[in-house]
Amino acid sequence: MFVKPFLQSLLWETETTFSADLNALHSEGGPTPLSTFFDLKSFSYYTNVSLVEWSNVKIADIPGTKPEKLSCWGWHDERLLQRYNVHTDFWPPPGQLTVPSSISTSMTFPAIEVLASQSQDEWLTSMAIKYFGSTSNAPAFPDQQLLCFDNLFYVPSTHFVDGAVDRHYQIEEFDPQDPVWKNVGRHLRFSASLDAIANDLLYSLLGSSKKPYVAVHIRQGDFLEMGRVTANVSESYSIAVREVQEELAIRQRGGILGLGPKRRNKKLPVLFATDSDDPAFVKQLTKMGWIYIDHKEFATVQRFGGWYPGVLDSAILSRSSGFIGCGHLTSSALIFFARRLMNNSSLQDEDEIVG
């Protein structure tokens, strides 16, 4: 939920953003406040954005709270605020403001700025007549003072080709200059509680939470089903790991990593995360000496909840000394950017993309 949600404004205006609970698309996690995983006080300090979670506005899952209504822009009524006894109605935005992404129809940030600054009553009236027969039978129109959107994940940054907007932008085409990262993502830090769990997991894997390591992220799952990756990726990832280890060895000899003489010329341990549930695939990688971030063995879901396997993977992968990720994958891209930020560098030679 955003008041003036276009990200370009975040650097020079103080805005109030209402954050709905996170809802998992690729995990078992239930509705979870954003502050569970991220340090929102730090984010507000660096972005000058006042961030309020709905859990600070109304008590969730308590019967008898005052029922309220909120009209939003979007296509899917996911009832994200139902646990706060807030009923949401969704209105499709004007077609000229929409743009297709790789998966779902969405809007660009300039289009969202238009919704925030211009009246859409004429369009909304036509939609009310079309879907409800009249404006009197329709829900309230979206409020310009409290803009509400169902899902901003697929909102792309505007790309221009030959002076025209590229309407075939892929959501995975994400670069460090994208305002989504530059103005927002780079200021999000994992919460202290999540960092503590990540330390425990690293200790169980390596015997230390401080030991340097190389990390590998291998997407299978739905990508395998869609034909975007193949199951025979171990050789290509192995080559990439070897190249990263060689680059790290050069840096070690120069003392860049500060590993000391006892660690010189020694390969770092390799941790890997994957969404594959194929034991044979995992075994193929562990046979190479790689260490599987095994959330079943760590009992991550049972101890902390369904969100934590994926979030902990991101935290651990982003701490690595060298990283090998999957091409055309947003989560790998974000890990690349996070590592560059942590290392205060625009390019990391010890990073590789496979696929």
N, C-alpha and C positions, 0 to 999 in steps of 0.2 A: 504494500500500500504506500503510495507516494503523494505528497503535495509538491507540485511542479517536479515530476520525476525525471525530466531530462537530465542526464548525468553531467552534461557540460556545465550546469549551474552550480554544481557542488563545490567548485573551487572558490567562488566569489560571493555566494549568497548563503545566508544562514537559513536552512529549511528545516521543516519538521517532517520526518518520515515515520510512518507507522508500519512496523514490520509484523506481518502475519507469521504464524508458526511455519516452520519448514515441514513440507510433506514429501515423503520419499517416493521417487519414481522407480528406482532400481534397487531398493532394499526393503527390509521388513520394518523399518522405523515408522513409528506413529508421529503425530504432530509434536514438534519440538521447538521451543524458542531458540532463536538465532544465537542468543547469548550463551547457550549451552556449549557451543563450539568456538565462538569468537569473542574477543575482547572488544566490546562495543564502546566502552569508555575511551579507549585508545583511538578507535575509529572516529568517534565524534570529535576528539581533540584535533586530529590531523586533517579532517575534512571540513570542520566547522558545520557539521550537519547534526541537528538534534534528532536522535533516534529513540523512538518509543515503541516498546513491544506491546502487543495487545494484552499480554499477561499482566502488564502494569496498569492497564485501563479497566479491565473487567476480570473477575475470577472465572476460570475455566471449569467446565464440567460440574457446575453447581446449579441444581434446579431452583427455580424461583427468582432468578435474576431478571431484571427488566428486559423484555424483548425489544429489540431495535432493528431497524432496516437500513440498508446501505446499498445504493445503486452504483454499479461499477461498469467499466468498459471491458469488453472481452467476448469470448465465444463459448466458454465452458463454465457452467455453474458448479464449481467443485465444493461449495459449502464450506470453505476454509474457515469461516468464523462461526460455524454452527455451535461449536463447543463453548463459545462466549455468548450464546443466545442472540447472535446478530444474523438476521436473514439477509442474504445478498441476492440482488437481481442484476443480470448482466445484459448490456446493450452492445450490439455490434457497432464498431466505429465506421465512419464513412469509407466507402471502398477506395476512394482516391488517397486515403491515408494509410492503406494497408500495403504490405509487401510480403511475398512468399519467402520463407526461409527453407532450409533443406527438409524440414519435417512438418512445420505448422505455419499457417498464415499468422502474420504478426504486424507490427508497426515499427517504423524507425523512431529514433529519439526526436528528430525535428517534427515528425507527425504527432508525437505525444505532446510536444510543446504547443502545437496548434490546438489540440484538445484543451490544454490548460489555459490558453489565452483568448480563444474565440468561442462564441456561442454556437452550439450545434443544435439549437432548438428546432430548426426547420427539418434537419435530418432525423432527429429523434421523433418528431411529430409524425413524419412519414412512416417510421418504423413502428410507432405505436398503433397507427391505423392498420398497417400491414399485418401485425402479429396479434393485436388485441382488439381491433375493431374501432377503437377510439382512444383518445388520450385519457379519458375518465376511467377507462377499464385497465389502463396500463400502470405499471409501477412508476415511482418517481424517477425523473430524469437524473443522470449523474450530476453531482454537485461539483462546480468548478473550484470551490474552496477546499474540498476534500476529495481529491481525485483517487479513484480506486481502480486497480487493474487485477485481472485474475492471475496472470502469469507473465512475467517479464523475461523469462529465460530465453525465449526465441527472438527477442528484440535485437536486430543486428545494428551495427554501426553503418552509416551510409557510405557506400562505395560508389565512385563515379567512373564511368567508362565512356570516353569520347564526349564528355560534358553531360552525360545522362546518367541517372541513377541505375546502378547495376541491380536488376531485380532478381538475379539468380545467386545472390550472396549465400555462401554456406556458413552456418553457425559455427562450424569448426575452424573457419578461417579467422584466426584470432591472433593479433600481434601485440607487442608490448605498448604500441602507441594507441591502441584502441581505448577510447575513453572509459569503457567498462573496467578495464584493468588500471589505466593510468590515473583515473580520478577516484576509483572506488576500491577495486580488488587489492591494489598494492598497500592499502592502509588497513586491511583486515589482518589481524594477528590471531592465532589460535589462543583459546582461553587457557588460563593457568591450570585448570583441572584437566583439560584435554592433554596439555603438555605433560602433566604428571603421569597420566595413563600411558602415553607414548613412551615415556622414560621406562616405565615398568615393562612394557612389551619389548623394547630394545634390550633391556637387561636380560630378559628371558631368552632372547635370540642370540645375543652376542656376549653376554656376561658383563656388559657395561652399556650405559646410555651415552657415553662419551666417545666410544671407539668409532673412528671413521669407517665408512663403507660405501660401496657402489650400490645403487638401487635400480631395479628394472620394473617397468610397468607393462604388463602384457594383457591386452584386451582380447577376449575370446567371446563367449556368451552370445549375445544377439548379433555382434559383428560377424561372428562365424556363420550364423544362420543366414545373414543377409549377403554373405559372400564378400564382405569388405576386408576380411583377413582370412588366412588359411591356418590349419592346425599345424602345419609343418614350418614353424617359425623359429625353432630352437637354434638352427645353424646361423640364421641372420642375426639373431639377438646375441649369440655367442661371439660372432665377429665384432659386433658393436661393443660388447663388454671388453673384449681384448683391446680394441682401439682406445677405449676410455682408460683402461688400466695402464696402457703404455703412456698416455698423456699424463696421467697422475704420477707415474714413476718419474717422468721428466721433471714434473713440478716438485716432487719430493726431493729429488737430488738437488734442486735449487733452493730447498728449504721453504718453499711457498706455503705448504700445508703445515709446517711446523711439527712434523711427525718425529723428528729426532733421528739419530743415526741407527738406532735399533730397528726402525721400521723401513729404512731405505731398501729399495729393490724388492720389497715384499708386496705381493698383490693384496689388495684389500678384500675383505669378505664381500660377497654379493648377496643382497637381499632382493627377493622378487615378490611382487603382488600381482595376482591375476584373478579374474572373475570366473575362470574355468572351474567346473566341478568334475572334470575328468581326472581321476587318480593317475591314469597312465601318463597324461600330459604333465602333471605336477611331478611325477616320479622321473620323467625324462629330464626335467630341469634340475631336480635335486641330485641326480646322478652326476651332473657337471660340477657338483660341489656348492651349488647355490643354496641359499637358505630361504625356505618358504615362510612368508608371513602368514602363519596358519592360525586363523581366528577360531577354528574349532578347538584346536589344542589349547589356545589361550582362553577359551570359553567367553569370547568377547560379547556375543549377543546375550548370553545368559547373565553375564555380570553387569553389562552396561546398557544393552538395548540394540535394536536392529540398525540404527544409524551408524554405530561406532566402527564396524569393520572398514567401510569405505572412508570415513573421515580419518581414522587412525592411519590407514594406508597413505592418505595424502600428507598427513603430518610427518610420517616417517620418510616417505620418498623425498619430500622437500628438504629434509635435513642432510641428505646424502652428499658425499664429496664429488660424486659423478653420477649422472642419471641417464638412463636409456628409456625413452618413451615410445608411445605408439603414434604414428602420424594420423592426422585428421581426427584427433581426439581432444576434446576440450579440457578434460582433467589432466592429461599429459601436458598440454600447453600451459595450464595454470601452474603446474609444478615447475616447469622450465622458468616461468616468469618469477615465481617465488624464490627459486634458487639464485637467479640473477640479482634479485633485490637483496637477498641475504649476503651475497658475495660482492655487492656494490659494483656490478659489472653489467655491461650491455650485451656481452657475449661470453658464453662459457665453452671453451674448447673441449672440456671433459663431459659434454652432453652430446647425446646422439638421438636421432629419430629413426625408427624402423617402420617401414610400411608407408 
